[in-house]
Amino acid sequence: MNKKIKQSLAIVTSAALALSAVVASSANAAGTYTIAYQGPLSGGEASTGTDELNAVKYAAKVFMAKNKGFKINVVAVDDQGDPAVAGTVAPGVGSNKKILGLVGPAYSGATIASLPYYKAGGLVMVSPSATRVSITDPTSPDFGGPVFHRVVGKDDLQGPALAKYATAGVSNAKVFVFDDQSSYAVPLRGYVEAGLKKVAGATLVGGDSVPNTTTDFSPTIAKIKTSGATVVIYTGYYSQGAIFIKQLRDSGSTAIFAGGDGVFNQEYPKLAGAAAEGSRVTGVGGLAGISAALEADYKKKMGASSGVYSVESFDAANLLLNGIKAGKTTRAAMLKYVKSYNGKSVTGNTIKFDKNGDISYGLFAGFTSKGGVLVNTGIIK
């Protein structure tokens, strides 16, 4: 496993950008400041982490173009989306007091594994994509307060949305739901199954739970066939989802396949090929859905299109950058700043956290795989 914390070079740009993404309440002396991003930057889930990290780097470029004299170092922390790896990299991040705030972790399991070290270090966290409900539940041992915050909706919102989207247009849908035994997938499955009870005509006909290292899904596929399912919902991640859907189609099954935001990645249809066609996935769009000009600038500066959770990662980074410009250059000051923050997302939504670290909005869009790409079909209502 790659257990290294990768330090990026300072990102410097001289190009001016007429965007108001970063707003500060007061000025601070220019200088060099450090924030971090944590997520999967190697391994099977690396595409998600790369998309998120690039959005953080882009936010830093925009900030420095608008605020001359500031240098922002972005420390890239690779946890492979794996709690075991997160537990080895988080201690170093937590003890590195140069890091004023963290965007991430990307995944819920890695978040839970990292929390003890970030709580001990007083390091504020703003996750773009960790959706497990228990992380902001003060009655749960997973509770991330006071340091954890997120700019994404929770799985108690995503589960019903996924149930509705997966079964849309399917008469008397017979649904099979299975998870990959991860901290993200297991509770999401529960919310999906609860959501199915509110979908007219839908019936839960079976389920399964398999390790996230599974490569042979034939036992699960046999259960699906026996159940007579017309819709199959998977609550794990895209790398395994791609393996599964190819095996499901090879078995002759024509059941609709759907997945949550763990499957939402443009790598999914690439890995699955023709088998992915027609898949239904919940997730959030990139910057292109917000502004064509913003997406064009992103492509120019980053050399690639925005991707999974780019909007949320951009927002999370901007929040920390706002704090730096406002003079919040100690961990304690940054944590206090984030907790009382009241500003705008690039989407126009208000970013304001409740006492447990959640925001008031959290809409999920539906995507379908068409022609080898996931296409946004709109917000699930």
Buried (B, 14 or more C-beta within 10 A) or exposed (E): EEBBBBBBEBBEEEEEBEBEBBEBBEEBEEEEBBBBBBBBBBBBBBBBBBBBBBBBBBBBBBBBBBBEEBBBBBBBBBBBBBBEBBBBBBBBBBEBEEBBBBBBBBBBBBBBBBBEBBBEBBBBBBBBBBBBBBBBBEEEEBBBBBBBBBBBBBBBBBBBBBBBBBBBEBEEBBBBBBBBBBBBBBBBBBBBBBBBEEBEEBBBBBBBBBEBEBEEBEEBBEBBBEBEBBBBBBBBBBBBBBBBBBBBBEBEBEBBBBBBBBBBBBBBBBBBEEBBBEBBBBBBBBBBBBBEEBBEBBBEBBEEBBBBBBBBBBBBBBBBBBBBBBBBBEBEBBBBBBBEBEBBBBBEBEBBBEEBBBBEBBBBBBBBBBEEEBEBBEEBE
